[in-house]
């Protein structure tokens, strides 16, 4: 009896140890195969650039862009940069990029982010053949494409990484968020401003 009782206690203890181990791994490595939900909560920082939040910068550009688009639609000479920007802009308006509220991100969302970036890159690639750009404008366009390629690689690395800790994911997504902002600023203040005039 005593031996059976010891085995039972050891069996229960081992089972509890396994459950606690999986719970810890699930919490500490939220995107691992052992994680139950395979999601984590991203807490964005409230950073500003020239006294404006990213959301304000996007809103300001979008207001000016809508005027440009109206002019372009009414014009006989359509500008491919203005026309194609309507397909690129949603990439920079993703909910997890705007605001400072915490957001839950899972692998499906990472797939969607990656798809949005790939579509924006493909749209920019189509501008290479459509637009009649000067040498300087082409350099800016290629820089924008390269920035999106870098974003693709960063998002893909997070998506495919199985053993990033919560703090690693927080830091990596913060970096990706900063890269989105830099890519947006380069596209809007360098390429778009120069090429649509």
N, CA and C atoms as an extended XYZ file, in Angstrom:
591
Properties=species:S:1:pos:R:3:atomname:S:1:resname:S:1:resid:I:1 pbc="F F F"
N         0.821       -1.193        0.000 N   UNK     1
C         0.000        0.000        0.000 CA  UNK     1
C         0.866        1.259        0.000 C   UNK     1
N         1.878        1.226        0.807 N   UNK     2
C         2.732        2.375        0.948 CA  UNK     2
C         3.443        2.688       -0.376 C   UNK     2
N         3.871        1.676       -1.094 N   UNK     3
C         4.528        1.854       -2.383 CA  UNK     3
C         3.543        2.391       -3.419 C   UNK     3
N         2.314        1.884       -3.399 N   UNK     4
C         1.286        2.377       -4.326 CA  UNK     4
C         0.990        3.842       -4.046 C   UNK     4
N         0.933        4.196       -2.810 N   UNK     5
C         0.638        5.580       -2.436 CA  UNK     5
C         1.769        6.508       -2.901 C   UNK     5
N         3.017        6.075       -2.745 N   UNK     6
C         4.154        6.875       -3.186 CA  UNK     6
C         4.115        7.072       -4.706 C   UNK     6
N         3.805        6.002       -5.427 N   UNK     7
C         3.704        6.107       -6.885 CA  UNK     7
C         2.602        7.078       -7.282 C   UNK     7
N         1.491        7.017       -6.586 N   UNK     8
C         0.362        7.904       -6.877 CA  UNK     8
C         0.753        9.358       -6.614 C   UNK     8
N         1.412        9.598       -5.483 N   UNK     9
C         1.850       10.958       -5.141 CA  UNK     9
C         2.868       11.445       -6.170 C   UNK     9
N         3.830       10.592       -6.528 N   UNK    10
C         4.809       10.959       -7.539 CA  UNK    10
C         4.141       11.212       -8.891 C   UNK    10
N         3.179       10.415       -9.253 N   UNK    11
C         2.449       10.597      -10.512 CA  UNK    11
C         1.701       11.917      -10.536 C   UNK    11
N         1.013       12.232       -9.444 N   UNK    12
C         0.285       13.504       -9.355 CA  UNK    12
C         1.272       14.663       -9.366 C   UNK    12
N         2.353       14.533       -8.601 N   UNK    13
C         3.380       15.582       -8.557 CA  UNK    13
C         3.995       15.824       -9.924 C   UNK    13
N         4.289       14.743      -10.640 N   UNK    14
C         4.858       14.864      -11.977 CA  UNK    14
C         3.864       15.528      -12.928 C   UNK    14
N         2.594       15.151      -12.826 N   UNK    15
C         1.549       15.758      -13.662 CA  UNK    15
C         1.419       17.247      -13.393 C   UNK    15
N         1.432       17.634      -12.118 N   UNK    16
C         1.359       19.054      -11.754 CA  UNK    16
C         2.587       19.786      -12.286 C   UNK    16
N         3.760       19.174      -12.175 N   UNK    17
C         4.992       19.774      -12.673 CA  UNK    17
C         4.906       20.013      -14.185 C   UNK    17
N         4.398       19.052      -14.924 N   UNK    18
C         4.248       19.185      -16.381 CA  UNK    18
C         3.278       20.314      -16.712 C   UNK    18
N         2.143       20.356      -16.037 N   UNK    19
C         1.145       21.402      -16.290 CA  UNK    19
C         1.731       22.774      -15.983 C   UNK    19
N         2.418       22.913      -14.851 N   UNK    20
C         3.037       24.193      -14.502 CA  UNK    20
C         4.136       24.565      -15.494 C   UNK    20
N         4.897       23.571      -15.947 N   UNK    21
C         5.939       23.829      -16.940 CA  UNK    21
C         5.359       24.339      -18.250 C   UNK    21
N         4.305       23.702      -18.718 N   UNK    22
C         3.652       24.140      -19.959 CA  UNK    22
C         3.025       25.517      -19.773 C   UNK    22
N         2.425       25.768      -18.615 N   UNK    23
C         1.836       27.086      -18.346 CA  UNK    23
C         2.917       28.163      -18.359 C   UNK    23
N         4.061       27.871      -17.758 N   UNK    24
C         5.160       28.842      -17.752 CA  UNK    24
C         5.671       29.086      -19.171 C   UNK    24
N         5.902       28.021      -19.919 N   UNK    25
C         6.379       28.158      -21.300 CA  UNK    25
C         5.355       28.926      -22.133 C   UNK    25
N         4.086       28.627      -21.935 N   UNK    26
C         3.012       29.303      -22.663 CA  UNK    26
C         3.005       30.793      -22.357 C   UNK    26
N         3.267       31.144      -21.112 N   UNK    27
C         3.263       32.560      -20.732 CA  UNK    27
C         4.547       33.239      -21.189 C   UNK    27
N         5.693       32.620      -20.942 N   UNK    28
C         6.980       33.252      -21.220 CA  UNK    28
C         7.296       33.290      -22.716 C   UNK    28
N         6.913       32.257      -23.445 N   UNK    29
C         7.119       32.177      -24.895 CA  UNK    29
C         5.749       32.103      -25.568 C   UNK    29
N         5.068       33.246      -25.725 N   UNK    30
C         3.669       33.220      -26.169 CA  UNK    30
C         3.426       32.697      -27.583 C   UNK    30
N         4.427       32.668      -28.443 N   UNK    31
C         4.221       32.171      -29.807 CA  UNK    31
C         4.816       30.783      -30.023 C   UNK    31
N         5.209       30.125      -28.946 N   UNK    32
C         5.802       28.790      -29.071 CA  UNK    32
C         4.723       27.757      -29.384 C   UNK    32
N         5.114       26.604      -29.907 N   UNK    33
C         4.129       25.548      -30.193 CA  UNK    33
C         3.423       25.045      -28.927 C   UNK    33
N         4.041       25.237      -27.769 N   UNK    34
C         3.435       24.788      -26.517 CA  UNK    34
C         2.437       25.794      -25.957 C   UNK    34
N         2.439       27.004      -26.508 N   UNK    35
C         1.546       28.048      -26.015 CA  UNK    35
C         0.101       27.716      -26.375 C   UNK    35
N        -0.778       27.956      -25.449 N   UNK    36
C        -2.187       27.616      -25.642 CA  UNK    36
C        -2.847       28.556      -26.647 C   UNK    36
N        -2.642       29.856      -26.484 N   UNK    37
C        -3.326       30.844      -27.331 CA  UNK    37
C        -2.477       31.328      -28.502 C   UNK    37
N        -1.185       31.206      -28.414 N   UNK    38
C        -0.245       31.699      -29.412 CA  UNK    38
C        -0.540       33.146      -29.794 C   UNK    38
N        -0.653       33.969      -28.768 N   UNK    39
C        -0.834       35.403      -28.951 CA  UNK    39
C        -0.206       36.105      -27.757 C   UNK    39
N        -0.008       37.394      -27.901 N   UNK    40
C         0.517       38.185      -26.792 CA  UNK    40
C        -0.009       39.602      -26.917 C   UNK    40
N         0.098       40.346      -25.841 N   UNK    41
C        -0.381       41.718      -25.821 CA  UNK    41
C         0.801       42.652      -26.028 C   UNK    41
N         0.692       43.470      -27.066 N   UNK    42
C         1.732       44.453      -27.367 CA  UNK    42
C         1.347       45.774      -26.727 C   UNK    42
N         2.285       46.364      -25.994 N   UNK    43
C         2.064       47.641      -25.320 CA  UNK    43
C         2.915       48.705      -26.022 C   UNK    43
N         2.315       49.456      -26.956 N   UNK    44
C         3.107       50.448      -27.689 CA  UNK    44
C         3.477       51.635      -26.804 C   UNK    44
N         4.584       52.248      -27.141 N   UNK    45
C         4.994       53.448      -26.415 CA  UNK    45
C         4.307       54.657      -27.039 C   UNK    45
N         4.306       55.740      -26.320 N   UNK    46
C         3.656       56.960      -26.829 CA  UNK    46
C         4.729       57.927      -27.307 C   UNK    46
N         5.375       57.560      -28.404 N   UNK    47
C         6.446       58.382      -28.938 CA  UNK    47
C         5.891       59.423      -29.899 C   UNK    47
N         6.594       60.536      -29.979 N   UNK    48
C         6.206       61.600      -30.907 CA  UNK    48
C         7.405       61.939      -31.783 C   UNK    48
N         7.103       62.524      -32.909 N   UNK    49
C         8.132       62.977      -33.840 CA  UNK    49
C         7.746       64.389      -34.231 C   UNK    49
N         8.609       65.338      -33.941 N   UNK    50
C         8.309       66.755      -34.164 CA  UNK    50
C         7.010       67.164      -33.475 C   UNK    50
N         6.776       66.609      -32.292 N   UNK    51
C         5.597       66.965      -31.506 CA  UNK    51
C         4.303       66.324      -31.971 C   UNK    51
N         4.374       65.399      -32.922 N   UNK    52
C         3.166       64.746      -33.434 CA  UNK    52
C         3.257       63.243      -33.220 C   UNK    52
N         2.122       62.647      -32.924 N   UNK    53
C         2.077       61.191      -32.845 CA  UNK    53
C         2.004       60.639      -34.266 C   UNK    53
N         2.250       59.359      -34.391 N   UNK    54
C         2.177       58.712      -35.704 CA  UNK    54
C         0.771       58.858      -36.283 C   UNK    54
N        -0.231       58.703      -35.432 N   UNK    55
C        -1.617       58.815      -35.882 CA  UNK    55
C        -1.896       60.207      -36.445 C   UNK    55
N        -1.352       61.239      -35.815 N   UNK    56
C        -1.537       62.607      -36.313 CA  UNK    56
C        -0.815       62.808      -37.643 C   UNK    56
N         0.376       62.232      -37.769 N   UNK    57
C         1.114       62.346      -39.033 CA  UNK    57
C         0.353       61.682      -40.181 C   UNK    57
N        -0.186       60.494      -39.912 N   UNK    58
C        -0.955       59.785      -40.941 CA  UNK    58
C        -2.200       60.589      -41.301 C   UNK    58
N        -2.892       61.104      -40.298 N   UNK    59
C        -4.098       61.899      -40.542 CA  UNK    59
C        -3.807       63.152      -41.347 C   UNK    59
N        -2.711       63.822      -41.029 N   UNK    60
C        -2.334       65.035      -41.751 CA  UNK    60
C        -2.001       64.713      -43.210 C   UNK    60
N        -1.238       63.656      -43.427 N   UNK    61
C        -0.910       63.275      -44.803 CA  UNK    61
C        -2.165       62.868      -45.562 C   UNK    61
N        -3.025       62.100      -44.911 N   UNK    62
C        -4.228       61.604      -45.578 CA  UNK    62
C        -5.129       62.760      -46.019 C   UNK    62
N        -5.244       63.793      -45.182 N   UNK    63
C        -6.062       64.954      -45.545 CA  UNK    63
C        -5.491       65.645      -46.786 C   UNK    63
N        -4.179       65.844      -46.818 N   UNK    64
C        -3.549       66.472      -47.982 CA  UNK    64
C        -3.634       65.554      -49.198 C   UNK    64
N        -3.473       64.262      -48.973 N   UNK    65
C        -3.508       63.299      -50.073 CA  UNK    65
C        -4.885       63.246      -50.727 C   UNK    65
N        -5.940       63.298      -49.938 N   UNK    66
C        -7.293       63.252      -50.503 CA  UNK    66
C        -7.541       64.428      -51.434 C   UNK    66
N        -6.979       65.583      -51.127 N   UNK    67
C        -7.086       66.738      -52.030 CA  UNK    67
C        -6.325       66.462      -53.327 C   UNK    67
N        -5.124       65.890      -53.184 N   UNK    68
C        -4.335       65.542      -54.376 CA  UNK    68
C        -5.069       64.524      -55.246 C   UNK    68
N        -5.697       63.548      -54.609 N   UNK    69
C        -6.420       62.514      -55.350 CA  UNK    69
C        -7.615       63.114      -56.086 C   UNK    69
N        -8.342       64.025      -55.435 N   UNK    70
C        -9.465       64.693      -56.104 CA  UNK    70
C        -8.992       65.460      -57.335 C   UNK    70
N        -7.881       66.187      -57.202 N   UNK    71
C        -7.326       66.921      -58.338 CA  UNK    71
C        -6.911       65.961      -59.451 C   UNK    71
N        -6.301       64.845      -59.065 N   UNK    72
C        -5.817       63.882      -60.052 CA  UNK    72
C        -6.970       63.229      -60.809 C   UNK    72
N        -8.055       62.934      -60.108 N   UNK    73
C        -9.221       62.314      -60.750 CA  UNK    73
C        -9.831       63.271      -61.772 C   UNK    73
N        -9.849       64.565      -61.458 N   UNK    74
C       -10.437       65.567      -62.355 CA  UNK    74
C        -9.503       65.932      -63.501 C   UNK    74
N        -8.235       65.643      -63.349 N   UNK    75
C        -7.236       65.982      -64.354 CA  UNK    75
C        -7.245       64.963      -65.493 C   UNK    75
N        -6.824       65.413      -66.668 N   UNK    76
C        -6.700       64.502      -67.804 CA  UNK    76
C        -5.377       63.745      -67.756 C   UNK    76
N        -4.399       64.332      -67.109 N   UNK    77
C        -3.071       63.739      -67.015 CA  UNK    77
C        -2.913       63.112      -65.628 C   UNK    77
N        -3.214       61.816      -65.523 N   UNK    78
C        -3.198       61.139      -64.225 CA  UNK    78
C        -1.773       60.849      -63.770 C   UNK    78
N        -1.565       61.050      -62.488 N   UNK    79
C        -0.272       60.786      -61.877 CA  UNK    79
C        -0.315       59.415      -61.208 C   UNK    79
N         0.493       58.463      -61.662 N   UNK    80
C         0.431       57.115      -61.080 CA  UNK    80
C         0.803       57.081      -59.594 C   UNK    80
N         1.675       57.987      -59.159 N   UNK    81
C         2.049       58.021      -57.740 CA  UNK    81
C         0.844       58.362      -56.886 C   UNK    81
N         0.098       59.381      -57.290 N   UNK    82
C        -1.086       59.788      -56.529 CA  UNK    82
C        -2.123       58.674      -56.560 C   UNK    82
N        -2.343       58.100      -57.733 N   UNK    83
C        -3.358       57.051      -57.854 CA  UNK    83
C        -3.003       55.823      -57.013 C   UNK    83
N        -1.772       55.364      -57.075 N   UNK    84
C        -1.365       54.133      -56.377 CA  UNK    84
C        -1.223       54.316      -54.866 C   UNK    84
N        -1.059       55.535      -54.414 N   UNK    85
C        -0.904       55.765      -52.971 CA  UNK    85
C        -2.136       55.318      -52.201 C   UNK    85
N        -3.303       55.364      -52.811 N   UNK    86
C        -4.515       54.912      -52.116 CA  UNK    86
C        -4.441       53.433      -51.750 C   UNK    86
N        -3.620       52.663      -52.459 N   UNK    87
C        -3.462       51.242      -52.152 CA  UNK    87
C        -2.324       50.986      -51.161 C   UNK    87
N        -1.436       51.946      -51.037 N   UNK    88
C        -0.306       51.815      -50.118 CA  UNK    88
C        -0.671       52.323      -48.728 C   UNK    88
N        -1.479       53.356      -48.668 N   UNK    89
C        -1.809       54.010      -47.397 CA  UNK    89
C        -2.386       53.074      -46.335 C   UNK    89
N        -3.276       52.129      -46.670 N   UNK    90
C        -3.807       51.239      -45.622 CA  UNK    90
C        -2.736       50.426      -44.889 C   UNK    90
N        -1.613       50.174      -45.536 N   UNK    91
C        -0.518       49.453      -44.876 CA  UNK    91
C        -0.021       50.233      -43.666 C   UNK    91
N        -0.034       51.547      -43.775 N   UNK    92
C         0.465       52.389      -42.695 CA  UNK    92
C        -0.632       52.803      -41.717 C   UNK    92
N        -1.869       52.386      -41.984 N   UNK    93
C        -2.992       52.733      -41.106 CA  UNK    93
C        -3.496       51.540      -40.295 C   UNK    93
N        -2.694       50.521      -40.138 N   UNK    94
C        -3.118       49.350      -39.381 CA  UNK    94
C        -3.351       49.741      -37.923 C   UNK    94
N        -4.363       49.136      -37.321 N   UNK    95
C        -4.766       49.511      -35.967 CA  UNK    95
C        -3.651       49.380      -34.941 C   UNK    95
N        -2.817       48.369      -35.057 N   UNK    96
C        -1.774       48.181      -34.052 CA  UNK    96
C        -0.700       49.262      -34.145 C   UNK    96
N        -0.628       49.974      -35.271 N   UNK    97
C         0.341       51.054      -35.431 CA  UNK    97
C        -0.167       52.377      -34.872 C   UNK    97
N        -1.487       52.555      -34.900 N   UNK    98
C        -2.083       53.814      -34.476 CA  UNK    98
C        -2.430       53.763      -32.996 C   UNK    98
N        -2.299       54.864      -32.333 N   UNK    99
C        -2.700       54.945      -30.934 CA  UNK    99
C        -1.680       54.333      -29.991 C   UNK    99
N        -2.022       54.364      -28.704 N   UNK   100
C        -1.114       53.847      -27.681 CA  UNK   100
C        -1.778       52.793      -26.807 C   UNK   100
N        -2.964       52.317      -27.196 N   UNK   101
C        -3.633       51.280      -26.417 CA  UNK   101
C        -2.964       49.930      -26.688 C   UNK   101
N        -2.994       49.068      -25.677 N   UNK   102
C        -2.448       47.718      -25.824 CA  UNK   102
C        -3.276       46.933      -26.834 C   UNK   102
N        -2.593       46.106      -27.606 N   UNK   103
C        -3.274       45.319      -28.636 CA  UNK   103
C        -2.784       43.876      -28.579 C   UNK   103
N        -3.738       42.944      -28.690 N   UNK   104
C        -3.387       41.530      -28.722 CA  UNK   104
C        -3.027       41.145      -30.151 C   UNK   104
N        -1.874       40.525      -30.307 N   UNK   105
C        -1.387       40.136      -31.630 CA  UNK   105
C        -1.152       38.634      -31.638 C   UNK   105
N        -1.714       37.982      -32.664 N   UNK   106
C        -1.514       36.540      -32.804 CA  UNK   106
C        -0.875       36.254      -34.166 C   UNK   106
N        -0.673       34.999      -34.471 N   UNK   107
C         0.010       34.629      -35.719 CA  UNK   107
C        -0.810       35.011      -36.953 C   UNK   107
N        -2.137       34.942      -36.850 N   UNK   108
C        -2.976       35.346      -37.980 CA  UNK   108
C        -2.797       36.830      -38.271 C   UNK   108
N        -2.714       37.632      -37.214 N   UNK   109
C        -2.498       39.061      -37.413 CA  UNK   109
C        -1.130       39.325      -38.019 C   UNK   109
N        -0.125       38.594      -37.564 N   UNK   110
C         1.208       38.747      -38.149 CA  UNK   110
C         1.194       38.369      -39.631 C   UNK   110
N         0.427       37.338      -39.992 N   UNK   111
C         0.273       36.968      -41.406 CA  UNK   111
C        -0.374       38.104      -42.194 C   UNK   111
N        -1.388       38.745      -41.618 N   UNK   112
C        -2.074       39.845      -42.287 CA  UNK   112
C        -1.152       41.055      -42.437 C   UNK   112
N        -0.377       41.348      -41.397 N   UNK   113
C         0.589       42.450      -41.476 CA  UNK   113
C         1.582       42.173      -42.598 C   UNK   113
N         2.081       40.953      -42.659 N   UNK   114
C         3.037       40.569      -43.702 CA  UNK   114
C         2.410       40.696      -45.087 C   UNK   114
N         1.186       40.245      -45.244 N   UNK   115
C         0.489       40.346      -46.525 CA  UNK   115
C         0.303       41.809      -46.935 C   UNK   115
N        -0.076       42.668      -45.993 N   UNK   116
C        -0.250       44.092      -46.299 CA  UNK   116
C         1.052       44.722      -46.778 C   UNK   116
N         2.146       44.390      -46.118 N   UNK   117
C         3.447       44.940      -46.512 CA  UNK   117
C         3.843       44.424      -47.896 C   UNK   117
N         3.604       43.150      -48.172 N   UNK   118
C         3.928       42.588      -49.488 CA  UNK   118
C         3.105       43.252      -50.587 C   UNK   118
N         1.828       43.501      -50.320 N   UNK   119
C         0.985       44.159      -51.320 CA  UNK   119
C         1.447       45.590      -51.569 C   UNK   119
N         1.838       46.292      -50.512 N   UNK   120
C         2.349       47.654      -50.687 CA  UNK   120
C         3.639       47.635      -51.510 C   UNK   120
N         4.508       46.689      -51.225 N   UNK   121
C         5.757       46.562      -51.991 CA  UNK   121
C         5.457       46.276      -53.458 C   UNK   121
N         4.518       45.376      -53.728 N   UNK   122
C         4.153       45.065      -55.115 CA  UNK   122
C         3.562       46.282      -55.818 C   UNK   122
N         2.806       47.079      -55.091 N   UNK   123
C         2.256       48.308      -55.667 CA  UNK   123
C         3.383       49.262      -56.041 C   UNK   123
N         4.371       49.391      -55.161 N   UNK   124
C         5.512       50.255      -55.479 CA  UNK   124
C         6.311       49.700      -56.656 C   UNK   124
N         6.433       48.382      -56.718 N   UNK   125
C         7.139       47.782      -57.859 CA  UNK   125
C         6.419       48.076      -59.172 C   UNK   125
N         5.096       48.112      -59.136 N   UNK   126
C         4.352       48.435      -60.358 CA  UNK   126
C         4.582       49.885      -60.776 C   UNK   126
N         4.889       50.751      -59.808 N   UNK   127
C         5.181       52.147      -60.147 CA  UNK   127
C         6.483       52.280      -60.932 C   UNK   127
N         7.387       51.348      -60.745 N   UNK   128
C         8.663       51.398      -61.466 CA  UNK   128
C         8.412       51.410      -62.969 C   UNK   128
N         7.471       50.595      -63.425 N   UNK   129
C         7.198       50.524      -64.862 CA  UNK   129
C         6.152       51.537      -65.316 C   UNK   129
N         5.256       51.938      -64.419 N   UNK   130
C         4.178       52.857      -64.804 CA  UNK   130
C         4.611       54.309      -64.843 C   UNK   130
N         5.388       54.705      -63.860 N   UNK   131
C         5.708       56.118      -63.711 CA  UNK   131
C         6.860       56.557      -64.586 C   UNK   131
N         6.804       57.825      -64.964 N   UNK   132
C         7.900       58.438      -65.708 CA  UNK   132
C         8.662       59.290      -64.699 C   UNK   132
N         9.630       58.666      -64.037 N   UNK   133
C        10.318       59.313      -62.932 CA  UNK   133
C        11.717       59.751      -63.333 C   UNK   133
N        12.157       60.819      -62.703 N   UNK   134
C        13.538       61.255      -62.888 CA  UNK   134
C        14.460       60.277      -62.158 C   UNK   134
N        15.736       60.440      -62.368 N   UNK   135
C        16.706       59.561      -61.704 CA  UNK   135
C        16.582       59.675      -60.182 C   UNK   135
N        16.455       60.898      -59.694 N   UNK   136
C        16.329       61.127      -58.245 CA  UNK   136
C        15.058       60.467      -57.695 C   UNK   136
N        13.952       60.610      -58.410 N   UNK   137
C        12.694       60.007      -57.968 CA  UNK   137
C        12.783       58.480      -57.949 C   UNK   137
N        13.462       57.918      -58.941 N   UNK   138
C        13.637       56.456      -58.963 CA  UNK   138
C        14.457       55.972      -57.760 C   UNK   138
N        15.459       56.743      -57.389 N   UNK   139
C        16.257       56.385      -56.208 CA  UNK   139
C        15.366       56.380      -54.973 C   UNK   139
N        14.501       57.385      -54.840 N   UNK   140
C        13.592       57.451      -53.690 CA  UNK   140
C        12.590       56.297      -53.718 C   UNK   140
N        12.125       55.952      -54.912 N   UNK   141
C        11.192       54.831      -55.045 CA  UNK   141
C        11.862       53.515      -54.638 C   UNK   141
N        13.072       53.305      -55.093 N   UNK   142
C        13.813       52.091      -54.724 CA  UNK   142
C        14.068       52.062      -53.217 C   UNK   142
N        14.374       53.215      -52.632 N   UNK   143
C        14.559       53.276      -51.175 CA  UNK   143
C        13.281       52.877      -50.440 C   UNK   143
N        12.138       53.322      -50.938 N   UNK   144
C        10.857       52.948      -50.321 CA  UNK   144
C        10.599       51.448      -50.456 C   UNK   144
N        10.923       50.890      -51.611 N   UNK   145
C        10.762       49.444      -51.818 CA  UNK   145
C        11.675       48.672      -50.865 C   UNK   145
N        12.913       49.135      -50.734 N   UNK   146
C        13.853       48.466      -49.821 CA  UNK   146
C        13.393       48.547      -48.372 C   UNK   146
N        12.799       49.668      -47.992 N   UNK   147
C        12.279       49.798      -46.622 CA  UNK   147
C        11.158       48.788      -46.380 C   UNK   147
N        10.305       48.580      -47.382 N   UNK   148
C         9.233       47.592      -47.238 CA  UNK   148
C         9.788       46.166      -47.225 C   UNK   148
N        10.844       45.918      -47.974 N   UNK   149
C        11.486       44.597      -47.927 CA  UNK   149
C        12.052       44.322      -46.534 C   UNK   149
N        12.636       45.345      -45.936 N   UNK   150
C        13.164       45.200      -44.575 CA  UNK   150
C        12.025       44.914      -43.599 C   UNK   150
N        10.906       45.615      -43.772 N   UNK   151
C         9.738       45.358      -42.923 CA  UNK   151
C         9.244       43.925      -43.090 C   UNK   151
N         9.192       43.459      -44.322 N   UNK   152
C         8.775       42.070      -44.583 CA  UNK   152
C         9.651       41.087      -43.823 C   UNK   152
N        10.954       41.293      -43.909 N   UNK   153
C        11.884       40.387      -43.220 CA  UNK   153
C        11.673       40.416      -41.715 C   UNK   153
N        11.471       41.594      -41.158 N   UNK   154
C        11.281       41.718      -39.708 CA  UNK   154
C         9.994       41.044      -39.254 C   UNK   154
N         8.910       41.269      -39.986 N   UNK   155
C         7.625       40.655      -39.615 CA  UNK   155
C         7.702       39.142      -39.792 C   UNK   155
N         8.331       38.695      -40.863 N   UNK   156
C         8.472       37.253      -41.110 CA  UNK   156
C         9.296       36.591      -40.000 C   UNK   156
N        10.340       37.276      -39.535 N   UNK   157
C        11.162       36.726      -38.466 CA  UNK   157
C        10.340       36.558      -37.183 C   UNK   157
N         9.518       37.555      -36.856 N   UNK   158
C         8.662       37.448      -35.667 CA  UNK   158
C         7.644       36.333      -35.864 C   UNK   158
N         7.042       36.284      -37.038 N   UNK   159
C         6.003       35.291      -37.325 CA  UNK   159
C         6.542       33.869      -37.238 C   UNK   159
N         7.726       33.657      -37.758 N   UNK   160
C         8.288       32.311      -37.799 CA  UNK   160
C         9.058       31.934      -36.540 C   UNK   160
N         9.391       32.915      -35.709 N   UNK   161
C        10.116       32.633      -34.475 CA  UNK   161
C         9.214       31.944      -33.467 C   UNK   161
N         9.675       30.866      -32.912 N   UNK   162
C         8.849       30.098      -31.987 CA  UNK   162
C         9.225       30.343      -30.533 C   UNK   162
N        10.428       30.785      -30.284 N   UNK   163
C        10.879       30.872      -28.897 CA  UNK   163
C        11.354       32.267      -28.518 C   UNK   163
N        10.609       33.279      -28.965 N   UNK   164
C        10.873       34.636      -28.504 CA  UNK   164
C        10.105       34.851      -27.209 C   UNK   164
N        10.774       35.417      -26.226 N   UNK   165
C        10.098       35.699      -24.959 CA  UNK   165
C         9.187       36.911      -25.136 C   UNK   165
N         8.365       37.154      -24.135 N   UNK   166
C         7.478       38.323      -24.173 CA  UNK   166
C         8.275       39.610      -24.344 C   UNK   166
N         9.357       39.740      -23.599 N   UNK   167
C        10.156       40.968      -23.695 CA  UNK   167
C        10.811       41.081      -25.073 C   UNK   167
N        11.248       39.956      -25.646 N   UNK   168
C        11.802       39.982      -27.008 CA  UNK   168
C        10.749       40.449      -28.005 C   UNK   168
N         9.547       39.902      -27.902 N   UNK   169
C         8.467       40.272      -28.823 CA  UNK   169
C         8.090       41.739      -28.663 C   UNK   169
N         8.046       42.216      -27.433 N   UNK   170
C         7.726       43.627      -27.172 CA  UNK   170
C         8.770       44.528      -27.845 C   UNK   170
N        10.035       44.201      -27.655 N   UNK   171
C        11.122       44.982      -28.231 CA  UNK   171
C        11.104       44.894      -29.758 C   UNK   171
N        10.927       43.688      -30.285 N   UNK   172
C        10.944       43.497      -31.737 CA  UNK   172
C         9.772       44.207      -32.410 C   UNK   172
N         8.589       44.120      -31.816 N   UNK   173
C         7.443       44.818      -32.412 CA  UNK   173
C         7.592       46.325      -32.285 C   UNK   173
N         8.219       46.785      -31.213 N   UNK   174
C         8.510       48.215      -31.091 CA  UNK   174
C         9.428       48.679      -32.208 C   UNK   174
N        10.417       47.855      -32.527 N   UNK   175
C        11.334       48.166      -33.625 CA  UNK   175
C        10.596       48.155      -34.962 C   UNK   175
N         9.747       47.154      -35.178 N   UNK   176
C         8.973       47.078      -36.425 CA  UNK   176
C         8.044       48.281      -36.538 C   UNK   176
N         7.436       48.661      -35.433 N   UNK   177
C         6.553       49.838      -35.436 CA  UNK   177
C         7.339       51.091      -35.823 C   UNK   177
N         8.546       51.231      -35.285 N   UNK   178
C         9.409       52.351      -35.663 CA  UNK   178
C         9.797       52.295      -37.130 C   UNK   178
N        10.039       51.082      -37.636 N   UNK   179
C        10.370       50.925      -39.058 CA  UNK   179
C         9.180       51.282      -39.952 C   UNK   179
N         7.966       50.942      -39.515 N   UNK   180
C         6.771       51.351      -40.264 CA  UNK   180
C         6.704       52.871      -40.335 C   UNK   180
N         6.942       53.519      -39.202 N   UNK   181
C         6.877       54.978      -39.157 CA  UNK   181
C         7.944       55.588      -40.066 C   UNK   181
N         9.164       55.056      -40.011 N   UNK   182
C        10.242       55.572      -40.857 CA  UNK   182
C         9.920       55.351      -42.335 C   UNK   182
N         9.372       54.186      -42.661 N   UNK   183
C         9.003       53.884      -44.043 CA  UNK   183
C         7.899       54.825      -44.524 C   UNK   183
N         6.912       55.061      -43.659 N   UNK   184
C         5.834       55.994      -43.994 CA  UNK   184
C         6.399       57.394      -44.229 C   UNK   184
N         7.248       57.855      -43.321 N   UNK   185
C         7.821       59.197      -43.461 CA  UNK   185
C         8.665       59.310      -44.723 C   UNK   185
N         9.426       58.278      -45.039 N   UNK   186
C        10.238       58.323      -46.258 CA  UNK   186
C         9.343       58.345      -47.492 C   UNK   186
N         8.339       57.488      -47.502 N   UNK   187
C         7.452       57.446      -48.664 CA  UNK   187
C         6.732       58.777      -48.856 C   UNK   187
N         6.184       59.331      -47.772 N   UNK   188
C         5.351       60.531      -47.901 CA  UNK   188
C         6.158       61.810      -48.050 C   UNK   188
N         7.231       61.964      -47.283 N   UNK   189
C         7.953       63.240      -47.303 CA  UNK   189
C         9.076       63.279      -48.327 C   UNK   189
N         9.507       62.130      -48.795 N   UNK   190
C        10.586       62.125      -49.784 CA  UNK   190
C        10.034       61.743      -51.156 C   UNK   190
N         9.608       60.509      -51.325 N   UNK   191
C         9.189       60.051      -52.651 CA  UNK   191
C         7.900       60.726      -53.118 C   UNK   191
N         6.846       60.669      -52.333 N   UNK   192
C         5.552       61.196      -52.767 CA  UNK   192
C         5.635       62.694      -53.036 C   UNK   192
N         6.201       63.441      -52.102 N   UNK   193
C         6.268       64.899      -52.266 CA  UNK   193
C         7.052       65.300      -53.510 C   UNK   193
N         8.122       64.588      -53.802 N   UNK   194
C         8.947       64.932      -54.965 CA  UNK   194
C         8.284       64.483      -56.265 C   UNK   194
N         7.676       63.310      -56.268 N   UNK   195
C         7.207       62.732      -57.533 CA  UNK   195
C         5.821       63.181      -57.976 C   UNK   195
N         5.018       63.733      -57.111 N   UNK   196
C         3.662       64.089      -57.557 CA  UNK   196
C         3.528       65.550      -57.939 C   UNK   196
N         4.585       66.309      -57.838 N   UNK   197
C         4.510       67.741      -58.163 CA  UNK   197
C         4.655       67.968      -59.643 C   UNK   197
